[in-house]
Amino acid sequence: MNDYCARCGELLGGGDHAGCVRALALEPPRYCPACRRRMVVQVTPVGWSARCSRHGSTHSTA
């Protein structure tokens, strides 16, 4: 369940996130979409990984 924007951390139903969607196509998420916690993000030359302390890790599919 994704209640929060992965870029700005605000509720998805609380405003326009078109800019966030465009930005997330080029950059890693900064907030966990399930709980709004800041994620630990690591960017490498071949992609990125992001880890939430409660919900685990995600990574780019590059």
C-alpha positions as CSV (number, residue, x, y, z in Angstrom):
1,M,0.0,0.0,0.0
2,N,1.6,3.3,-1.1
3,D,0.0,6.2,0.7
4,Y,2.9,8.6,0.4
5,C,4.9,10.2,-2.4
6,A,8.4,8.6,-2.7
7,R,9.9,11.9,-3.6
8,C,8.4,14.6,-1.4
9,G,6.9,12.4,1.4
10,E,3.5,14.0,1.3
11,L,0.2,12.1,1.1
12,L,-0.6,11.0,-2.5
13,G,-4.2,12.3,-2.3
14,G,-3.1,15.6,-0.9
15,G,-2.0,17.4,-4.0
16,D,-0.5,17.3,-7.5
17,H,2.5,15.0,-7.7
18,A,3.1,15.2,-11.5
19,G,6.4,16.8,-10.9
20,C,7.4,14.2,-8.5
21,V,6.5,11.4,-10.9
22,R,8.7,13.0,-13.6
23,A,11.6,13.5,-11.2
24,L,11.4,9.9,-9.9
25,A,12.0,8.7,-13.5
26,L,15.5,10.2,-13.2
27,E,16.3,10.0,-9.5
28,P,15.9,7.5,-6.6
29,P,13.1,7.7,-4.1
30,R,13.8,9.6,-0.8
31,Y,10.8,8.6,1.3
32,C,9.3,5.2,1.9
33,P,5.9,5.2,0.1
34,A,4.4,2.9,2.8
35,C,5.4,4.8,6.0
36,R,6.9,8.2,5.0
37,R,10.3,7.5,6.7
38,R,13.4,8.9,5.0
39,M,15.2,6.1,3.3
40,V,19.0,5.4,3.1
41,V,19.8,5.9,-0.6
42,Q,23.0,4.9,-2.3
43,V,23.7,5.9,-5.9
44,T,26.2,4.0,-8.0
45,P,27.4,4.4,-11.6
46,V,25.0,1.6,-12.6
47,G,21.9,2.5,-10.6
48,W,20.6,3.1,-7.0
49,S,19.3,1.3,-4.0
50,A,17.1,2.6,-1.2
51,R,16.4,1.1,2.2
52,C,13.6,1.7,4.6
53,S,14.3,0.5,8.2
54,R,10.7,-0.9,8.4
55,H,9.9,-2.0,4.8
56,G,13.2,-3.2,3.4
57,S,15.1,-2.4,0.2
58,T,14.3,-1.5,-3.3
59,H,16.7,-0.8,-6.3
60,S,16.7,0.5,-9.8
61,T,16.1,-1.8,-12.7
62,A,18.9,-0.5,-14.9
